Amino acid sequence: MSALDEFSVWTQREKMGKNHERLTEFYQELINKVQRIDPITIAQTADVSYRGGDGIPRLIIPFLTTWFTLDLIPYRLRAEHPEFDTLTMKVIVLQYLITSAENLGSNVQVMNQWIDPRSLQHGAVLGAHFAKSTMETLGSFFEASKKRVIARALKWGGRQNELGDRGFTFYFFPRLPVAFIHWNEDEAFPAYSKILYDVSASNYMPVHALTALTDFLIHKLAEE
């Protein structure tokens, strides 16, 4: 059995009660923080939908192939898919909304310029974390049959890109893309996989949450 990804470690600890209290406190801190931000600003900066014409105003936040709903009266975050209805994932969603809104003044948009994780703000943490087990798991995903690789990528909303010998772009959230790319083995080099983020990624997600999201998706792609 492969090592647990960062997201699974968080959720396991949550289920065991080891960090449930702290996660609950952090979730409430983020809810309190998001309440102080104009929801229209959040909708614009995070590229999510604001709906206020059917009784309860809310924000609809796309996540991979599903979505979250943030009700604004009262403030409550709900996952469309039960698998993601965890405090851990809700904290990550709120971090995306808040970080996006807080970077309003930076005028940073998704630039469609891919960079290595180490080039992001505090990216050394990402680079060190992905150095071994995560990259091995990503490599195992790409080494499956072409049909299976494409099917697994499509299940999680992947779009084929033109990077490497085979590559897919996924959107955790509307302004947080990630690219997984792979080069086949040849006479000069062994097979090699890589994770790339848009140069703007640090303006939409703290590094620890970005690590957890990336681990989560890679392990989902590689599942049997």
Rosetta blueprint (number, residue, H / E / L):
1 M L
2 S L
3 A L
4 L L
5 D L
6 E H
7 F H
8 S H
9 V H
10 W H
11 T H
12 Q H
13 R H
14 E H
15 K H
16 M L
17 G L
18 K L
19 N L
20 H H
21 E H
22 R H
23 L H
24 T H
25 E H
26 F H
27 Y H
28 Q H
29 E H
30 L H
31 I H
32 N H
33 K H
34 V H
35 Q H
36 R L
37 I L
38 D L
39 P H
40 I H
41 T H
42 I H
43 A H
44 Q H
45 T H
46 A H
47 D L
48 V L
49 S E
50 Y E
51 R E
52 G L
53 G L
54 D L
55 G L
56 I L
57 P L
58 R E
59 L E
60 I E
61 I E
62 P E
63 F E
64 L L
65 T L
66 T E
67 W E
68 F E
69 T E
70 L E
71 D E
72 L E
73 I L
74 P L
75 Y E
76 R E
77 L E
78 R E
79 A E
80 E L
81 H L
82 P H
83 E H
84 F H
85 D L
86 T L
87 L H
88 T H
89 M H
90 K H
91 V H
92 I H
93 V H
94 L H
95 Q H
96 Y H
97 L H
98 I H
99 T H
100 S H
101 A H
102 E H
103 N L
104 L H
105 G H
106 S H
107 N L
108 V L
109 Q L
110 V L
111 M L
112 N L
113 Q L
114 W E
115 I E
116 D L
117 P H
118 R H
119 S H
120 L L
121 Q L
122 H L
123 G H
124 A H
125 V H
126 L H
127 G H
128 A H
129 H H
130 F L
131 A L
132 K L
133 S H
134 T H
135 M H
136 E H
137 T H
138 L H
139 G H
140 S H
141 F H
142 F H
143 E L
144 A L
145 S L
146 K H
147 K H
148 R H
149 V H
150 I H
151 A H
152 R H
153 A H
154 L H
155 K H
156 W L
157 G L
158 G L
159 R E
160 Q E
161 N L
162 E L
163 L L
164 G L
165 D L
166 R E
167 G E
168 F E
169 T E
170 F E
171 Y E
172 F E
173 F E
174 P L
175 R L
176 L E
177 P E
178 V E
179 A E
180 F E
181 I E
182 H E
183 W E
184 N L
185 E L
186 D L
187 E L
188 A L
189 F L
190 P L
191 A L
192 Y E
193 S E
194 K E
195 I E
196 L E
197 Y E
198 D E
199 V L
200 S L
201 A H
202 S H
203 N H
204 Y L
205 M L
206 P L
207 V H
208 H H
209 A H
210 L H
211 T H
212 A H
213 L H
214 T H
215 D H
216 F H
217 L H
218 I H
219 H H
220 K H
221 L H
222 A H
223 E L
224 E L
